[in-house]
Amino acid sequence: MPAPPADVADRLERLAAHAPAGGIDPEAVWTHGRRRQRVRLGAALASVVAVGLLGATATPSALRLVAPPVATTRDADPLVLPDRVREPGRWEPPFQRAPGPLTAIALSSEGYGWSRNPVWWGVSGVTGESRFLRLSDASSEIEHRPVLSADGTRLAYWLTGDTPETLPDPDDLRDDDMDPVVGVAVLDLRSGETRRWETGTPRGLSTHGIAWAGSVLWWSAGDWDDGSVVGSGSSTMVTRTWDTLTDRRQRAVRATTEVDFYAAGPAPDGFVDLSGRSVRTVTGIQPGPRARLDRHLREQDWSRPAVSPDGARIAGIEEPDPSVVLDGPQAVLVGDLQRVDRPAGPTVLRAIGGVEAEAVLGWRSEREVVVLTSVPGRRSLSVVDVETGDQEHLTDLSGAVNLPHFAADALAGDVVPAPDAPFAPDPRLVGFGLLVAAFAAWRVAVRVRGRREHA
């Protein structure tokens, strides 16, 4: 048998020199080595998982730091309307504390960040980009939608908080997982200042509605009863007014408490109060005289009649016969409001050619009304000339799951291209990618180390 090569002989001699003495237990040496190997493996895997988790949790914060702030408008700048209203992805960065005037606001469909709870998002009035809003203690119930002032500079929302008492059976009256409504808040979108009006309610408020009349916020709510009769609802609604310029807060006088906020659509310097076929415009703290319509307009939270900028016309959706149709597009109706000093019977509403829509959202000019239309898979805003019936596409809403609430002035703004969505990857995918990369790097390091030890 030939002698081994010289390099092999040298390696064997080195191994023999390091061999354990005869008094060492080979089994103990093996056990100790395996233990060290498991510790190293566990530490390496823990490091790999830590890298993945760190990437997943740090990604949203990192995106907020690198995301450029949204430009804000000056007081005199008109609001713009993007050609596509897009709901932001749940991992996209939010607006800063003072986002500036907003064109629209809506409720998210998937929540924001790691939370699955819906939150409110808005559309910038200068760039048209969509981002999430930070509203302190705001209710996230869809029926508690915040309301933008006509110029988009103030946002009013229902305020939640703790109450000293609880209802005996909250499941019958309100969502037990939500804090009760305790008042309203107004966010100045230019300064970021939030002011609150809490009523001191013992068990929370049952809300009726909220609307802007110029700089005056109208809102109506009543205390939940003591629950002596489960599900009996609330006490008498109380209507309040809040002049946000002077900070004067008061109960509305009894003659003005019969305001139907459910159908409070936009009107010049205020909102429309529609009750049956009776209509009036509320401006400041003073409702105007009532006028009669010759037929009913649809009264729904998402379809409200609107008065033109000059106060001369009212437009709305025809109220269908419930025995024939319950939903879907209906005829768009418009009528000339009678002057107070020349009463001449009820306002006659007429159909605008063959135009049908799902909702009237407001006016773009003194003769153009903005309506909501839809086809399968696509919703959009269109402009209808109330004199000729001509219809023109305005903007797409296909990227907004829930119908946004628009500031009245925004509907008259210039249409601009919607900015692209910012880079905001799902941090869970980022974490998984980093985990795989770290694991692959560890495996390479192990192989290189093994080769060096056997060299």
C-alpha positions as CSV (number, residue, x, y, z in Angstrom):
1,M,0.0,0.0,0.0
2,P,1.5,3.3,-1.1
3,A,2.2,6.1,1.5
4,P,-0.3,8.9,1.6
5,P,0.6,12.2,-0.1
6,A,2.6,14.7,2.0
7,D,-0.2,17.2,2.5
8,V,-2.6,14.5,3.7
9,A,0.1,13.2,6.1
10,D,0.6,16.7,7.5
11,R,-3.2,17.1,8.1
12,L,-3.4,13.8,9.8
13,E,-0.5,14.7,12.1
14,R,-2.2,18.0,13.0
15,L,-5.4,16.2,13.8
16,A,-3.6,13.7,15.9
17,A,-1.8,16.5,17.8
18,H,-5.2,18.0,18.7
19,A,-6.9,14.8,19.5
20,P,-8.4,14.6,23.1
21,A,-6.3,12.8,25.7
22,G,-7.3,9.4,26.7
23,G,-9.0,10.6,29.9
24,I,-11.6,12.7,28.0
25,D,-15.1,11.2,27.5
26,P,-15.9,11.3,23.8
27,E,-19.6,11.2,24.5
28,A,-19.4,14.3,26.6
29,V,-17.3,16.1,23.9
30,W,-20.0,15.1,21.4
31,T,-22.8,16.4,23.6
32,H,-21.1,19.6,24.3
33,G,-20.4,20.2,20.6
34,R,-24.0,19.5,19.6
35,R,-25.2,21.9,22.3
36,R,-23.0,24.6,21.0
37,Q,-24.2,23.9,17.5
38,R,-27.9,24.2,18.6
39,V,-27.1,27.5,20.5
40,R,-25.5,29.0,17.4
41,L,-28.3,27.8,15.2
42,G,-30.9,29.3,17.5
43,A,-29.1,32.6,17.7
44,A,-28.7,32.7,13.9
45,L,-32.4,32.0,13.3
46,A,-33.4,34.5,16.0
47,S,-31.3,37.1,14.3
48,V,-32.9,36.3,11.0
49,V,-36.4,36.6,12.4
50,A,-35.5,39.8,14.2
51,V,-34.3,41.3,10.9
52,G,-37.7,40.4,9.2
53,L,-39.7,41.8,12.1
54,L,-37.7,44.9,12.2
55,G,-38.2,45.5,8.5
56,A,-41.9,44.9,8.8
57,T,-42.4,47.3,11.8
58,A,-40.1,50.0,10.7
59,T,-41.3,50.3,7.1
60,P,-44.4,52.4,7.8
61,S,-42.4,54.8,10.0
62,A,-39.6,55.0,7.4
63,L,-42.1,55.8,4.7
64,R,-43.6,58.6,6.8
65,L,-40.2,60.1,7.3
66,V,-39.2,60.1,3.6
67,A,-42.6,60.9,2.2
68,P,-42.7,64.5,1.0
69,P,-45.3,66.7,2.7
70,V,-48.4,67.7,0.8
71,A,-48.5,71.3,-0.4
72,T,-51.1,73.5,1.2
73,T,-53.1,76.3,-0.3
74,R,-53.3,80.0,0.6
75,D,-56.7,81.3,1.6
76,A,-57.4,82.8,-1.8
77,D,-56.4,79.7,-3.8
78,P,-59.4,77.8,-5.2
79,L,-59.8,74.1,-4.5
80,V,-58.9,71.6,-7.2
81,L,-60.7,68.4,-8.2
82,P,-58.5,65.4,-9.3
83,D,-59.6,63.5,-12.4
84,R,-59.7,60.4,-10.3
85,V,-60.5,60.2,-6.6
86,R,-58.4,57.4,-5.2
87,E,-58.7,55.7,-1.8
88,P,-55.2,55.5,-0.3
89,G,-53.6,52.1,0.3
90,R,-53.6,51.1,3.9
91,W,-49.8,51.5,4.2
92,E,-49.5,54.9,2.6
93,P,-48.3,57.8,4.8
94,P,-51.0,60.1,6.3
95,F,-51.4,63.8,6.0
96,Q,-49.4,66.0,8.4
97,R,-51.0,67.7,11.3
98,A,-52.3,70.5,9.2
99,P,-53.1,69.1,5.7
100,G,-54.5,72.3,4.3
101,P,-57.9,72.7,2.7
102,L,-59.5,69.5,1.5
103,T,-61.6,68.7,-1.6
104,A,-63.3,65.6,-0.2
105,I,-63.3,63.2,2.7
106,A,-64.4,59.5,2.9
107,L,-64.2,56.4,5.1
108,S,-61.5,53.8,4.4
109,S,-62.6,50.3,3.5
110,E,-59.6,48.3,4.9
111,G,-58.3,50.5,7.8
112,Y,-54.9,52.1,8.1
113,G,-51.6,50.4,9.0
114,W,-51.7,47.5,11.3
115,S,-55.2,48.4,12.5
116,R,-58.2,46.9,10.6
117,N,-60.5,49.6,12.0
118,P,-61.8,52.1,9.3
119,V,-60.4,55.6,9.4
120,W,-61.1,58.7,7.5
121,W,-59.1,59.9,4.5
122,G,-59.1,63.1,2.5
123,V,-58.2,64.6,-0.8
124,S,-55.8,67.6,-0.9
125,G,-57.4,70.7,-2.2
126,V,-54.2,71.8,-4.0
127,T,-52.6,68.6,-5.3
128,G,-55.5,66.2,-5.5
129,E,-53.6,63.4,-3.7
130,S,-55.3,61.2,-1.2
131,R,-53.9,60.5,2.3
132,F,-55.2,59.4,5.6
133,L,-56.3,61.9,8.3
134,R,-55.4,62.0,11.9
135,L,-58.6,62.9,13.7
136,S,-58.4,62.8,17.5
137,D,-61.2,60.7,19.0
138,A,-63.3,60.7,15.9
139,S,-66.1,58.2,15.4
140,S,-65.5,55.8,12.6
141,E,-69.1,54.9,12.0
142,I,-70.1,55.4,8.4
143,E,-73.3,57.3,9.5
144,H,-71.1,59.7,11.6
145,R,-69.4,61.1,8.5
146,P,-67.4,64.3,9.1
147,V,-68.5,67.4,7.1
148,L,-66.3,69.8,5.3
149,S,-67.0,73.5,5.2
150,A,-67.8,74.9,1.7
151,D,-64.3,76.2,1.3
152,G,-62.7,73.0,2.6
153,T,-60.8,74.8,5.4
154,R,-62.7,73.4,8.4
155,L,-63.7,69.8,9.2
156,A,-66.4,69.0,11.7
157,Y,-66.7,65.5,13.1
158,W,-68.5,63.6,15.9
159,L,-66.3,63.3,19.0
160,T,-66.1,60.1,21.1
161,G,-65.0,59.6,24.7
162,D,-65.7,58.1,28.1
163,T,-69.0,58.6,29.9
164,P,-69.7,58.1,33.7
165,E,-72.6,55.7,33.0
166,T,-73.2,52.9,30.5
167,L,-76.3,51.7,28.8
168,P,-77.7,48.4,30.2
169,D,-77.8,46.8,26.8
170,P,-75.5,48.6,24.4
171,D,-75.9,46.0,21.6
172,D,-79.5,47.2,21.1
173,L,-78.5,50.9,20.9
174,R,-74.9,51.3,19.7
175,D,-71.8,49.4,18.9
176,D,-70.4,48.1,22.2
177,D,-66.9,48.2,20.7
178,M,-67.0,51.9,20.1
179,D,-66.8,54.7,22.6
180,P,-70.0,56.7,22.8
181,V,-70.4,60.1,21.1
182,V,-70.0,62.9,23.6
183,G,-70.0,66.0,21.3
184,V,-68.4,67.5,18.2
185,A,-65.0,68.7,17.2
186,V,-63.8,71.2,14.6
187,L,-60.4,70.8,13.0
188,D,-58.9,73.9,11.3
189,L,-57.2,72.2,8.4
190,R,-54.8,75.1,7.9
191,S,-53.4,75.5,11.4
192,G,-54.1,71.9,12.7
193,E,-55.9,73.3,15.8
194,T,-58.8,71.1,17.1
195,R,-61.6,72.6,19.2
196,R,-64.1,70.5,21.0
197,W,-67.7,70.9,22.3
198,E,-68.6,68.2,24.8
199,T,-72.1,68.2,26.3
200,G,-71.3,66.3,29.5
201,T,-73.7,63.6,28.5
202,P,-74.0,60.8,31.1
203,R,-74.4,57.9,28.7
204,G,-73.5,59.2,25.2
205,L,-75.4,61.0,22.5
206,S,-77.8,59.7,19.8
207,T,-76.8,61.8,16.8
208,H,-79.2,63.4,14.3
209,G,-77.0,65.4,11.9
210,I,-74.3,68.0,11.4
211,A,-74.0,70.7,8.7
212,W,-72.1,73.9,7.9
213,A,-73.9,77.3,7.3
214,G,-71.0,79.5,6.4
215,S,-68.7,79.6,9.5
216,V,-71.5,78.4,11.7
217,L,-71.8,74.7,12.5
218,W,-75.2,73.3,13.1
219,W,-75.5,70.0,14.9
220,S,-78.3,68.0,16.6
221,A,-78.1,65.2,19.1
222,G,-79.9,63.9,22.2
223,D,-78.8,62.0,25.3
224,W,-79.5,58.3,25.4
225,D,-82.2,57.5,28.0
226,D,-81.5,55.6,31.2
227,G,-82.4,52.3,29.7
228,S,-85.5,51.8,31.7
229,V,-87.1,50.5,28.5
230,V,-84.3,48.8,26.6
231,G,-84.0,50.0,23.0
232,S,-86.3,53.0,23.7
233,G,-83.7,55.4,22.1
234,S,-82.9,58.8,23.3
235,S,-84.5,61.9,24.7
236,T,-85.6,64.9,22.6
237,M,-83.0,66.0,20.1
238,V,-81.3,69.3,20.9
239,T,-80.1,71.5,18.0
240,R,-77.1,73.6,18.7
241,T,-75.2,76.2,16.7
242,W,-71.4,77.0,16.9
243,D,-70.0,80.1,15.3
244,T,-66.4,79.0,14.8
245,L,-65.2,82.5,14.1
246,T,-66.5,84.1,17.4
247,D,-66.7,80.7,19.3
248,R,-70.2,81.5,20.3
249,R,-72.0,78.3,21.2
250,Q,-75.7,78.2,21.9
251,R,-78.9,76.2,21.6
252,A,-80.9,77.0,18.6
253,V,-84.2,78.7,19.4
254,R,-87.3,76.5,19.2
255,A,-88.5,77.9,15.9
256,T,-85.3,76.6,14.2
257,T,-85.0,73.2,15.8
258,E,-87.1,71.5,13.1
259,V,-84.1,71.1,10.8
260,D,-83.7,67.9,8.8
261,F,-80.0,67.3,8.7
262,Y,-80.5,64.0,6.9
263,A,-81.2,65.8,3.6
264,A,-78.9,68.8,4.3
265,G,-77.4,69.5,0.9
266,P,-75.3,72.5,-0.2
267,A,-76.7,75.9,-0.7
268,P,-75.1,79.4,-0.9
269,D,-73.4,80.2,2.4
270,G,-75.4,77.4,4.1
271,F,-77.3,74.2,3.5
272,V,-80.7,73.0,2.3
273,D,-83.4,72.0,4.9
274,L,-85.8,69.7,3.1
275,S,-88.8,68.2,4.9
276,G,-91.3,66.5,2.6
277,R,-92.1,69.1,0.0
278,S,-91.1,72.0,2.2
279,V,-87.7,73.5,1.5
280,R,-85.6,76.4,2.9
281,T,-82.0,77.5,3.0
282,V,-80.2,77.9,6.3
283,T,-77.4,80.5,6.5
284,G,-75.5,81.5,9.6
285,I,-77.8,81.0,12.6
286,Q,-80.9,82.1,10.7
287,P,-83.0,79.8,8.6
288,G,-84.8,81.4,5.6
289,P,-88.5,81.3,4.8
290,R,-89.9,78.0,3.5
291,A,-91.0,77.3,0.0
292,R,-93.2,74.5,-1.4
293,L,-92.2,72.0,-4.1
294,D,-94.8,70.5,-6.4
295,R,-93.4,67.0,-5.7
296,H,-91.0,65.1,-3.5
297,L,-87.2,64.9,-4.0
298,R,-85.3,61.9,-2.8
299,E,-84.0,62.3,0.7
300,Q,-81.0,60.0,1.4
301,D,-77.7,60.5,3.1
302,W,-75.9,60.1,-0.1
303,S,-78.4,62.0,-2.4
304,R,-79.3,65.4,-1.2
305,P,-81.0,68.3,-3.1
306,A,-78.8,71.3,-3.7
307,V,-79.4,75.0,-4.4
308,S,-77.4,76.8,-7.1
309,P,-74.8,79.4,-6.3
310,D,-77.1,82.3,-7.1
311,G,-79.9,80.8,-5.0
312,A,-82.2,80.7,-8.0
313,R,-82.6,77.0,-8.6
314,I,-82.9,73.7,-6.7
315,A,-81.9,70.3,-8.1
316,G,-82.4,66.8,-6.8
317,I,-83.3,63.3,-7.7
318,E,-86.9,62.2,-8.3
319,E,-88.4,60.2,-5.5
320,P,-89.5,57.0,-7.1
321,D,-92.7,55.1,-6.4
322,P,-91.5,52.6,-3.7
323,S,-94.0,50.0,-5.1
324,V,-92.3,50.1,-8.5
325,V,-88.5,50.7,-7.8
326,L,-86.5,51.0,-4.6
327,D,-83.1,52.0,-5.9
328,G,-81.0,52.8,-8.9
329,P,-80.7,55.9,-11.1
330,Q,-83.7,58.3,-11.3
331,A,-84.6,61.4,-13.2
332,V,-82.7,64.6,-12.3
333,L,-85.2,67.3,-11.5
334,V,-84.6,71.1,-11.4
335,G,-86.9,74.0,-10.5
336,D,-86.8,77.8,-10.2
337,L,-87.2,78.8,-6.5
338,Q,-89.9,81.4,-6.0
339,R,-88.8,84.7,-4.8
340,V,-90.0,85.6,-1.3
341,D,-91.6,88.9,-2.4
342,R,-93.4,87.2,-5.3
343,P,-95.1,84.0,-4.1
344,A,-96.7,82.2,-7.0
345,G,-97.5,78.8,-5.7
346,P,-95.2,75.8,-5.4
347,T,-91.9,75.5,-7.2
348,V,-92.4,73.3,-10.3
349,L,-89.8,70.7,-10.7
350,R,-89.0,69.5,-14.3
351,A,-86.9,66.7,-15.6
352,I,-83.7,67.6,-17.5
353,G,-84.2,65.9,-20.8
354,G,-83.7,62.1,-20.3
355,V,-80.9,62.6,-17.7
356,E,-80.9,60.0,-14.9
357,A,-78.4,59.8,-12.0
358,E,-78.0,58.2,-8.6
359,A,-77.4,61.4,-6.7
360,V,-77.1,65.2,-6.9
361,L,-73.9,66.3,-5.2
362,G,-73.9,70.1,-5.8
363,W,-73.6,72.8,-8.5
364,R,-70.6,73.6,-10.6
365,S,-72.0,76.9,-11.9
366,E,-75.3,78.7,-12.0
367,R,-76.6,76.4,-14.7
368,E,-74.5,73.2,-14.2
369,V,-75.3,70.6,-11.6
370,V,-72.9,67.8,-10.6
371,V,-74.4,64.3,-10.4
372,L,-73.3,60.8,-9.5
373,T,-73.5,58.2,-12.3
374,S,-72.3,54.6,-12.4
375,V,-71.9,51.6,-14.7
376,P,-70.7,48.2,-13.6
377,G,-67.3,48.6,-12.1
378,R,-67.1,52.4,-12.5
379,R,-68.6,55.3,-10.7
380,S,-68.0,58.9,-11.8
381,L,-69.1,62.5,-11.4
382,S,-70.7,64.2,-14.4
383,V,-71.8,67.8,-15.1
384,V,-75.3,68.3,-16.4
385,D,-76.4,71.6,-18.1
386,V,-79.9,72.1,-16.6
387,E,-81.0,74.2,-19.6
388,T,-79.8,72.0,-22.5
389,G,-79.5,68.6,-20.8
390,D,-75.9,68.2,-22.1
391,Q,-73.8,65.9,-19.9
392,E,-70.0,65.8,-19.6
393,H,-67.7,63.6,-17.6
394,L,-66.0,65.3,-14.6
395,T,-64.0,62.8,-12.5
396,D,-63.8,59.1,-11.7
397,L,-64.7,57.6,-8.3
398,S,-63.7,54.1,-9.2
399,G,-60.8,54.3,-6.7
400,A,-63.0,55.2,-3.8
401,V,-65.0,52.4,-2.2
402,N,-67.2,54.6,-0.1
403,L,-68.8,57.7,-1.6
404,P,-66.8,60.8,-0.5
405,H,-68.3,63.9,0.9
406,F,-67.1,66.9,-1.2
407,A,-66.6,70.5,-0.1
408,A,-69.2,72.6,-2.1
409,D,-66.6,74.9,-3.6
410,A,-64.5,71.9,-4.8
411,L,-67.2,70.9,-7.3
412,A,-66.5,74.2,-9.1
413,G,-62.7,73.8,-9.1
414,D,-60.4,73.0,-11.9
415,V,-59.9,69.3,-12.7
416,V,-56.2,68.3,-12.4
417,P,-54.5,65.0,-13.1
418,A,-54.5,62.8,-10.0
419,P,-51.0,62.2,-8.6
420,D,-49.7,58.7,-8.6
421,A,-49.8,56.6,-5.5
422,P,-46.7,57.0,-3.4
423,F,-44.3,54.0,-2.9
424,A,-45.8,52.2,0.1
425,P,-45.1,48.4,0.0
426,D,-46.9,46.1,2.4
427,P,-44.4,45.9,5.3
428,R,-45.3,42.2,5.8
429,L,-43.9,41.5,2.3
430,V,-40.9,43.6,3.1
431,G,-40.3,41.7,6.4
432,F,-40.7,38.4,4.6
433,G,-38.3,39.5,1.9
434,L,-35.7,40.6,4.5
435,L,-36.2,37.3,6.4
436,V,-35.5,35.2,3.2
437,A,-32.5,37.4,2.4
438,A,-31.1,37.1,5.9
439,F,-31.6,33.4,5.9
440,A,-29.8,33.0,2.6
441,A,-27.0,35.2,3.8
442,W,-26.6,33.1,6.9
443,R,-26.5,29.9,4.9
444,V,-23.8,31.3,2.7
445,A,-21.8,32.4,5.7
446,V,-22.1,28.9,7.2
447,R,-20.8,27.3,4.1
448,V,-17.9,29.7,3.7
449,R,-16.9,29.2,7.4
450,G,-17.0,25.4,6.9
451,R,-14.8,25.5,3.9
452,R,-12.3,27.7,5.8
453,E,-12.2,25.3,8.8
454,H,-11.5,22.3,6.5
455,A,-8.9,24.1,4.5
